[in-house]
């Protein structure tokens, strides 16, 4: 009898949620375009040593050559270094400083935010008031303080930026978690006796990743700029290394001589952060089942 | 044909669950109490207490429908949430089929045998999950293999009158209110519970859909040997659905008994007022004056003695000083009411001396 009932019941497979999201994302031309551009930038950064020359040596005779100069197709900077090489190599550090601090802050801050929002009560108060202490300092000052304590270099820049981003991510996460947590479907899930961890993972997270993702993407471009600011202050990467933010800073003085050339690092930061924003917006609407 | 196979398949699972035997009430609730602290002031100190549910006791027999009625804010929904332990009760004991919850039966064990259907069919379904995922969530999380969950989900959808092929992969926002409430019922049935708490489950639906859902609930009860606690403010729906009813006022039970006894001969002044406010289709039964005036008093500082005395036409001095016990006066109809007028020798001028 059992077997019969099973055979009679029509069974249709439901694709996994991640699969469904990807299917929707594939149809979004803007996101796919942004992914292609970002992929190209990442690829250039990875392949930099093979497709370009040494970024830190230049000739004093070839300073500030315009775009399109033979041998230096993107021109040279204020001390005669090849711009193409510097942009390609600079992408490595800039992409890392744009994504890694945000990613780590997202893990730590997101976790704390969900914990505070889901648990509520005293734990919420403890977490949120601690975050308020970090909020009391301006972002750059906090980063400088952290760098001053743990020393300079890429690692400490990344750590400093991570610490700067955690409080705001906690706050955003806590707000959306609290809102979703009080909805009846969470109560309905709790009523089935399923553990809180499973409820958070299966029921809560899909409903909160959208806004958090969009916020995190906006932090990626901020992170590149802040990292540049730190190296400008002598706390990030020391000068011979190429990095977009630092290049933007040093080429600033040449803006009247070679405006297009000076704008190149800024363009790279701009294009990269636009890509992050477009992709995250695409992800958000791909998660949102109502938009399809 | 399909209906029959389901019936045969689901029934045995229910029979061996029975622990206490047919005479043992499925659920006994004793002195359930919840006072919410109101926090205010500078350091979030407790500045008062909302007496949401105050010493509620009742029992539900196997296969019975217990209707719970009362005005908004009388503690109906809080009682439901306390039963499910969605809100921890301050005090009170629950005995589920002879097993004390918290000792012989764990809270999570009880939750699997007791499920709840919420009022808001939209908010109680996860917007990011398909209907199939929503219904299959609890069995899947409790370790049922994926293939079995899919079969189960399809069975449940058929059971609540939704074409599985058509609905399993839809999202809640693509369904109508009535369809969503069917999904909610299917979800509540996924763990094969014995007791279903229906918290205003049909109140948000329009009348024709409400009737369909009520019929569905009626047939599910027969098919699956279910017991219902049916919470509503709609007196007609309660009368139609219930075997026994319980009237609540400001967090307390004021009257309880079989539907015929309470509707036929209400004893408590509040029940009488409530029932005379029931809309009727017969113009000769129209009510010309409001049977009860004003709003319920603030539950932060409920009136002393009888909580209804501030709105009661028969209130006397003794009502302020003495809290009337819920006294049973008709054993046959299990009819009980908490009013000093029914309490012989209470000192009220209308009471028997």
HADDOCK unambig.tbl for C-alpha pairs under 7 A between the chains (distance, minus, plus):
assign (segid A and resid 5 and name CA) (segid B and resid 5 and name CA) 6.49 0.50 0.50
assign (segid A and resid 6 and name CA) (segid B and resid 151 and name CA) 6.78 0.50 0.50
assign (segid A and resid 9 and name CA) (segid B and resid 151 and name CA) 6.81 0.50 0.50
assign (segid A and resid 9 and name CA) (segid B and resid 154 and name CA) 6.81 0.50 0.50
assign (segid A and resid 10 and name CA) (segid B and resid 165 and name CA) 6.77 0.50 0.50
assign (segid A and resid 11 and name CA) (segid B and resid 150 and name CA) 6.97 0.50 0.50
assign (segid A and resid 11 and name CA) (segid B and resid 151 and name CA) 6.81 0.50 0.50
assign (segid A and resid 12 and name CA) (segid B and resid 165 and name CA) 6.84 0.50 0.50
assign (segid A and resid 14 and name CA) (segid B and resid 169 and name CA) 6.41 0.50 0.50
assign (segid A and resid 183 and name CA) (segid B and resid 123 and name CA) 6.21 0.50 0.50
assign (segid A and resid 184 and name CA) (segid B and resid 123 and name CA) 5.38 0.50 0.50
assign (segid A and resid 184 and name CA) (segid B and resid 124 and name CA) 4.48 0.50 0.50
assign (segid A and resid 185 and name CA) (segid B and resid 123 and name CA) 6.05 0.50 0.50
assign (segid A and resid 185 and name CA) (segid B and resid 124 and name CA) 3.84 0.50 0.50
assign (segid A and resid 185 and name CA) (segid B and resid 125 and name CA) 5.07 0.50 0.50
assign (segid A and resid 185 and name CA) (segid B and resid 126 and name CA) 5.63 0.50 0.50
assign (segid A and resid 188 and name CA) (segid B and resid 124 and name CA) 6.49 0.50 0.50
assign (segid A and resid 191 and name CA) (segid B and resid 84 and name CA) 6.40 0.50 0.50
assign (segid A and resid 191 and name CA) (segid B and resid 86 and name CA) 6.67 0.50 0.50
assign (segid A and resid 191 and name CA) (segid B and resid 111 and name CA) 6.08 0.50 0.50
assign (segid A and resid 191 and name CA) (segid B and resid 115 and name CA) 6.80 0.50 0.50
assign (segid A and resid 192 and name CA) (segid B and resid 111 and name CA) 5.83 0.50 0.50
assign (segid A and resid 192 and name CA) (segid B and resid 112 and name CA) 6.00 0.50 0.50
assign (segid A and resid 192 and name CA) (segid B and resid 138 and name CA) 6.11 0.50 0.50
assign (segid A and resid 193 and name CA) (segid B and resid 108 and name CA) 4.81 0.50 0.50
assign (segid A and resid 193 and name CA) (segid B and resid 111 and name CA) 5.78 0.50 0.50
assign (segid A and resid 193 and name CA) (segid B and resid 112 and name CA) 6.65 0.50 0.50
assign (segid A and resid 194 and name CA) (segid B and resid 138 and name CA) 6.81 0.50 0.50
assign (segid A and resid 194 and name CA) (segid B and resid 141 and name CA) 6.59 0.50 0.50
assign (segid A and resid 203 and name CA) (segid B and resid 126 and name CA) 6.92 0.50 0.50
assign (segid A and resid 206 and name CA) (segid B and resid 128 and name CA) 6.63 0.50 0.50
assign (segid A and resid 207 and name CA) (segid B and resid 128 and name CA) 6.73 0.50 0.50
assign (segid A and resid 289 and name CA) (segid B and resid 128 and name CA) 6.41 0.50 0.50
